[in-house]
């Protein structure tokens, strides 16, 4: 995010579509035509939100006008501010998973070219509009995170669970297990990393704020660090890892995660959990309200399972996380 040099000016509100296709996982980029600002740059399709429109209304209209398709299913995702030399914009990104019609079939394509980019391949379309650069990394973040519990399940049982989960598509693992002995925890992490490499999964290590887990993660070759709320409060600059996220329980912690330019946040508990059935929960409505203006991906935590993934994304979550259902 760029700081606005003219904070009193209202940003131009823009709806942007991240069109997603499966088999293989791909998303659509479009090239701006001649005659427009930043002609020749690649972007996510979309446009200005007109007076009286909601972001979803604008998204549907822009997709019809630009690509000739009719929107059917879209979920709110990220909201990012960016300052260009000519304007300040607020981009409301939506993940679009279902539409009617073929692109360009019912109306002219307003872009000079389109390209379906594979998720796991480097983006070769350049130049890309600067405001869209962080979106590429966010798109590569898996939508399901599991949090390990080897200290209660036992290391062999937990490794077996992780192996099975990865065969079923899990690609994001947070190694917690802080009560294991340092030697046992290191042995467990190395086993998880060996397994993860075979599946192409990301592995992050839970950090409480004393720096011990960060060093442990770096020496072990983990992909990143997950900060507890306690560690987040003590962090003043983003840790030097490819991937960094944090656990959050309120809007102040979400805002801090965004200021530190972390890659994601966990927010919860959203629903009751078997381990804490009487704990206060956010519920889906408050969860959606709290993350509505968040510029980084947010996972729903607490009472999540494969059955709640679509509900979570409908309320703006990037995905779900949990010890049992992640």
HUNOR-V66087 format. One record per residue. RES is the residue in three letters. PHI is phi in degrees with one decimal (* if undefined). OMEGA is omega in whole degrees, -180 to 180 (NA if undefined). BURIAL is b if it has 16 or more other ideal C-beta (glycine too) atoms within 10 Angstrom, else e. Layout:
# HUNOR-V66087
((RES	PHI	OMEGA	BURIAL) (RES	PHI	OMEGA	BURIAL))
This chain:
# HUNOR-V66087
((UNK	*	176	e) (UNK	-103.4	175	e) (UNK	-76.5	-178	e) (UNK	-80.6	179	e) (UNK	-73.2	179	e) (UNK	-126.1	-172	e) (UNK	-62.5	-179	e) (UNK	-78.8	-179	e) (UNK	-80.5	177	e) (UNK	-75.7	180	e) (UNK	-72.2	172	e) (UNK	-77.7	-178	e) (UNK	-83.1	-175	b) (UNK	-130.1	173	b) (UNK	-100.4	-178	b) (UNK	-126.3	-176	b) (UNK	-106.2	170	b) (UNK	-102.6	-179	b) (UNK	-76.6	-174	b) (UNK	-117.7	174	b) (UNK	-128.5	179	e) (UNK	-101.4	172	e) (UNK	58.3	-9	e) (UNK	-81.8	179	e) (UNK	-65.3	-178	e) (UNK	-140.7	174	b) (UNK	-136.7	-173	b) (UNK	-96.7	169	b) (UNK	-115.8	-180	b) (UNK	-131.7	-178	b) (UNK	-100.2	-178	b) (UNK	-67.7	-175	b) (UNK	-80.6	175	e) (UNK	-61.4	179	e) (UNK	96.2	177	e) (UNK	-105.0	174	e) (UNK	-57.9	-178	e) (UNK	61.1	177	e) (UNK	-56.5	-180	e) (UNK	90.3	178	e) (UNK	-82.5	177	b) (UNK	-91.1	-176	b) (UNK	-155.1	168	b) (UNK	-87.9	-177	b) (UNK	-58.8	178	b) (UNK	156.0	-180	b) (UNK	-179.7	-175	b) (UNK	-64.5	175	e) (UNK	-83.4	-177	b) (UNK	-79.2	179	e) (UNK	-57.8	178	e) (UNK	87.2	180	e) (UNK	-94.1	166	b) (UNK	-87.0	176	e) (UNK	-55.6	180	b) (UNK	-68.1	176	b) (UNK	-59.5	-179	e) (UNK	-63.7	180	b) (UNK	-60.4	-179	b) (UNK	-62.4	-180	b) (UNK	-64.6	-178	b) (UNK	-64.9	179	b) (UNK	-66.0	176	b) (UNK	-67.4	-177	b) (UNK	-71.5	-173	e) (UNK	-87.7	-173	b) (UNK	-118.4	179	b) (UNK	75.7	179	b) (UNK	-119.9	-180	b) (UNK	-107.4	-177	e) (UNK	-67.0	175	b) (UNK	-119.5	-178	e) (UNK	-132.7	178	e) (UNK	-145.9	179	b) (UNK	-121.0	175	b) (UNK	-63.1	-174	b) (UNK	-134.8	-177	b) (UNK	-126.0	175	b) (UNK	-131.3	-174	b) (UNK	-127.6	173	b) (UNK	-94.3	177	b) (UNK	-148.6	180	b) (UNK	-112.5	171	b) (UNK	-94.5	177	e) (UNK	-58.3	-175	e) (UNK	-99.5	-175	e) (UNK	-170.4	168	e) (UNK	-100.6	-178	b) (UNK	-124.1	171	b) (UNK	-118.5	-173	b) (UNK	-99.1	176	b) (UNK	-99.0	-178	b) (UNK	-87.2	177	b) (UNK	-122.2	173	b) (UNK	-90.5	-177	b) (UNK	-104.9	-175	b) (UNK	-114.4	-179	b) (UNK	-149.6	177	e) (UNK	-151.8	178	b) (UNK	-108.1	178	e) (UNK	96.2	176	e) (UNK	-97.9	-178	e) (UNK	-60.1	-178	b) (UNK	84.2	-176	e) (UNK	-76.0	-176	e) (UNK	-107.4	-179	e) (UNK	-160.1	178	e) (UNK	-62.1	173	e) (UNK	-78.3	-177	b) (UNK	-77.1	179	b) (UNK	-93.0	-179	b) (UNK	-79.0	178	e) (UNK	-167.3	173	e) (UNK	-130.8	-179	b) (UNK	-151.7	173	e) (UNK	-90.2	-176	e) (UNK	-94.3	177	b) (UNK	-72.4	-175	e) (UNK	-57.3	-171	e) (UNK	-92.7	179	e) (UNK	-111.4	176	e) (UNK	-59.2	180	e) (UNK	-77.4	-179	b) (UNK	-103.1	179	e) (UNK	-88.5	-178	e) (UNK	-143.9	-5	e) (UNK	-77.6	177	e) (UNK	-104.2	178	b) (UNK	-53.6	-175	b) (UNK	-53.9	-178	e) (UNK	-64.7	-176	b) (UNK	-94.1	-177	b) (UNK	-57.9	-180	e) (UNK	-65.6	-178	b) (UNK	-67.2	-180	b) (UNK	-60.7	179	b) (UNK	-68.5	179	e) (UNK	-60.9	179	b) (UNK	-65.6	-179	b) (UNK	-80.4	-179	e) (UNK	-80.0	179	b) (UNK	-57.8	-175	b) (UNK	-95.7	178	b) (UNK	-125.5	176	b) (UNK	-119.2	171	b) (UNK	-109.6	180	b) (UNK	-111.3	-172	b) (UNK	-73.8	178	b) (UNK	-144.8	-179	b) (UNK	-66.0	-177	b) (UNK	-67.3	178	b) (UNK	-107.2	-180	e) (UNK	-81.7	-172	e) (UNK	97.6	-175	e) (UNK	-61.2	-179	b) (UNK	-59.3	-179	e) (UNK	-66.4	-179	e) (UNK	-70.3	176	b) (UNK	-63.7	178	b) (UNK	-64.9	178	e) (UNK	-63.3	-180	b) (UNK	-64.2	179	b) (UNK	-61.3	180	e) (UNK	-63.4	-179	e) (UNK	-62.6	180	b) (UNK	-72.1	174	b) (UNK	-63.7	179	e) (UNK	-93.3	173	e) (UNK	111.4	177	e) (UNK	-62.7	-179	b) (UNK	-135.4	-178	b) (UNK	-142.7	-174	b) (UNK	-126.4	172	b) (UNK	-107.0	179	b) (UNK	-87.9	180	b) (UNK	-103.5	171	b) (UNK	46.3	-176	b) (UNK	-71.9	-177	e) (UNK	-89.4	171	e) (UNK	-69.5	175	b) (UNK	-62.9	-180	e) (UNK	-52.2	-179	e) (UNK	-66.9	-179	e) (UNK	-68.7	178	e) (UNK	-65.1	179	b) (UNK	-64.2	178	e) (UNK	-61.7	-180	e) (UNK	-64.4	-179	b) (UNK	-61.3	180	b) (UNK	-63.2	177	e) (UNK	-65.8	178	b) (UNK	-65.2	-180	b) (UNK	-64.8	178	b) (UNK	-61.2	179	e) (UNK	-65.3	-177	b) (UNK	-65.0	180	b) (UNK	-61.2	-180	e) (UNK	-67.9	-178	e) (UNK	-105.6	-176	e) (UNK	73.6	-177	e) (UNK	-94.0	175	b) (UNK	-94.3	179	b) (UNK	-125.7	178	b) (UNK	-119.3	-178	b) (UNK	-108.3	-180	b) (UNK	-72.4	-177	b) (UNK	-122.6	-177	b) (UNK	-89.3	178	b) (UNK	121.1	179	b) (UNK	-93.2	178	e) (UNK	86.2	-176	e) (UNK	-66.0	-178	e) (UNK	-70.9	178	b) (UNK	-63.4	178	b) (UNK	-67.6	177	e) (UNK	-59.9	180	b) (UNK	-66.1	-178	b) (UNK	-65.9	-179	e) (UNK	-68.6	-177	e) (UNK	-84.6	-180	b) (UNK	84.3	177	e) (UNK	-65.8	-177	b) (UNK	-78.1	-177	b) (UNK	-177.2	-172	b) (UNK	-131.6	172	b) (UNK	-113.7	-177	b) (UNK	-88.7	169	b) (UNK	-68.6	178	b) (UNK	-60.3	177	b) (UNK	-63.4	179	e) (UNK	-66.3	178	b) (UNK	-59.7	-179	b) (UNK	-63.7	-179	e) (UNK	-91.9	-174	e) (UNK	-90.3	180	b) (UNK	-108.5	176	e) (UNK	-135.6	-179	e) (UNK	-61.0	176	e) (UNK	-60.1	-174	b) (UNK	-85.1	176	e) (UNK	-135.7	178	b) (UNK	-59.3	-179	e) (UNK	-127.7	177	b) (UNK	-141.2	176	b) (UNK	-135.6	-177	b) (UNK	-151.6	172	b) (UNK	-87.9	-178	b) (UNK	-129.9	179	b) (UNK	-129.8	180	e) (UNK	-156.8	-176	e) (UNK	-70.3	179	e) (UNK	-64.9	178	e) (UNK	-69.9	174	b) (UNK	-61.4	-179	b) (UNK	-64.1	178	e) (UNK	-64.5	178	b) (UNK	-59.9	179	b) (UNK	-68.1	179	b) (UNK	-62.9	179	e) (UNK	-78.0	-179	b) (UNK	57.8	174	e) (UNK	-70.9	-175	b) (UNK	-85.9	180	b) (UNK	-168.4	172	b) (UNK	-138.2	168	b) (UNK	-103.7	180	b) (UNK	-129.1	179	b) (UNK	177.1	4	b) (UNK	-78.6	178	b) (UNK	-83.8	-179	b) (UNK	-126.1	177	b) (UNK	-61.7	177	e) (UNK	-120.4	178	b) (UNK	-58.3	-178	e) (UNK	-78.6	180	e) (UNK	-137.1	-174	e) (UNK	-65.8	-177	e) (UNK	-99.4	-177	e) (UNK	-68.1	176	e) (UNK	-65.8	-178	e) (UNK	-123.4	180	b) (UNK	-76.0	-169	b) (UNK	78.1	-175	e) (UNK	-69.1	-177	b) (UNK	-63.5	-180	e) (UNK	-67.4	176	e) (UNK	-54.4	-179	b) (UNK	-62.6	179	b) (UNK	-64.6	-176	e) (UNK	-69.3	-175	b) (UNK	-99.7	-172	b) (UNK	-57.6	-178	e) (UNK	-110.1	-176	b) (UNK	-81.3	-177	b) (UNK	-86.0	-180	b) (UNK	-117.3	178	b) (UNK	-60.6	180	b) (UNK	-125.3	176	b) (UNK	-94.7	172	b) (UNK	-80.8	-178	b) (UNK	-124.4	177	b) (UNK	107.0	177	b) (UNK	72.0	-175	b) (UNK	-95.3	178	b) (UNK	-156.4	178	e) (UNK	-57.0	-178	e) (UNK	-73.9	-179	e) (UNK	-99.6	-176	b) (UNK	-58.8	-179	b) (UNK	-65.3	177	e) (UNK	-62.4	180	e) (UNK	-59.9	-179	b) (UNK	-69.0	174	b) (UNK	-60.8	180	e) (UNK	-95.0	173	b) (UNK	98.1	180	b) (UNK	-71.2	170	b) (UNK	-69.7	-179	b) (UNK	-173.9	-177	b) (UNK	-127.8	178	b) (UNK	-142.0	177	b) (UNK	177.4	178	b) (UNK	-78.3	-177	b) (UNK	-98.9	-170	e) (UNK	-98.1	-179	b) (UNK	-63.6	NA	b))
